[in-house]
Amino acid sequence: MSELFIEKGDKKLRCGFTTGSCAAAASKAALIMLITGTDIHNVSIMTPKGISYNAEIVGIQRGASKDENNSLDKGIGSSYVSCAVIKDGGDDPDITTGSKIYAKVELTDEPGIVIKGGEGVGRVTKPGLDQPIGEAAINSVPRKMITENVSSVLEEYGMTSKGAIVTISVPGGEELASKTFNPKLGIVGGISILGTTGIVEPMSDDAIVSTIKTEISVRKAEGKEILMAAPGNYGITFLSEVYGIDEKNVVMTSNFIYDTVRIALDQGIKKILFAGHIGKLVKVAGGIKNTHSRYGDHRMDILTDLSKKYMSESSFDKVKDTLPKCVMTGEAVRIINETGQGDIVFRKMAEEIQKYMEDWSDGKISVETIVFSGENEELVSTKNAHSWIKEF
């Protein structure tokens, strides 16, 4: 397999292929072997991104399916062929890397491709996901890839009057899924077969934003009128331990605050309660849309500007030299509070966070925020934040 690399800063990282690409490649190979009766050990497919994937085929099995009367089916050659592609996520820290993505293919006398989920593939139990409730968690793009590749093989061998049943399975998938967002999203029993481009880009921003979009879609479909959001695990734990909010109901935004607001706007969300540590949220108070450090730190610049604007001149004179030199926001909070004017500075900071997020929604979403400092120590909240939590 030819390798694909991308540049991330000063690093050159190897790309991989999605579970959707693996499933499509395994499906194509299984059907070729079913029709020809000959084993193959490599197969090529074209990914939606326009990059060819030459996949190694392993775990080949042949067998005879049983019909509705539990009798062996006398079909063309073997009744089914099953084979696998080993998932390679490249340099992305993907827990499915190394898993075998199996496709079992059976021919039918009626045209059409039926795609099913087998062992280790999750099943959808909540609305708002890519597939309806009750369906296997094989997303629409992988389904399209499987269908196109299977159909092309039938056409190549002059068998367009036939159809196929394709069953995708991932041994060990249920255990893997417990380490993913699937249980939180309402996908039970295994992993999802995913991918929109067919390619896994290491530490892909698009993948994170896609996860946020899916989570918001689920919360919306569940009828949540208030979207609970937090940048990371600290914020989620804070909401859970301090306010009793079920962690699975909180959307993790990571650094993508602006993107989260715009996705929520597209989904018709009207209210967002945003909670997080001051180390992240103070950046939003400065109008920073993505809080990743690669876009700059600016935490002390913003806190210094807020202090200058809202403290008395004499109080600011006491901190103007030490505040910009702070490394951690906890130390900055202590210095500001020692002036006796921390209440107004942090209240204005929270209001700035609220203002920017509402502006990013074109004024169509109301935002409340809670900022904490230290371990579960609430620093400040906007006017209606606590009443919204009671409503949630």
ABEGO torsion letter per residue (X at the ends): XBBBBBBBEABBBBBBBBAAAAAAAAAAAAAAAAAAGBBBABBBBBBAAGBBBBBBBBGBBBBBBBBAAGBBBBBBEBABBBBBBBBBAEABBBAABGBBBBBBBBBBABBEBBBBBBBGBBBBABBGBABBBGBBBBBAAAAAAAAAAAAAAAAAAGAAABBBBBBBBBBGAAAAAAABAAAAAGBBGEBBBBEAAGBBBBGBAAAAAAAAAAAAAAAAAAGBABBBBBABAAAAAAAAAAAGBBAAABBBAEABAAAAAAAAAAAGBABBBBBBBAAAAAAAAAGBABABAAAEAGAAAAAAAAAAAABBAAAAAAAAAAAAABABAAAAAAAAAAAGAAAAAAAAAAAAAAAAAAAAAGGABBBBBBBBBEBGBBABBBAAAAAAAAAX
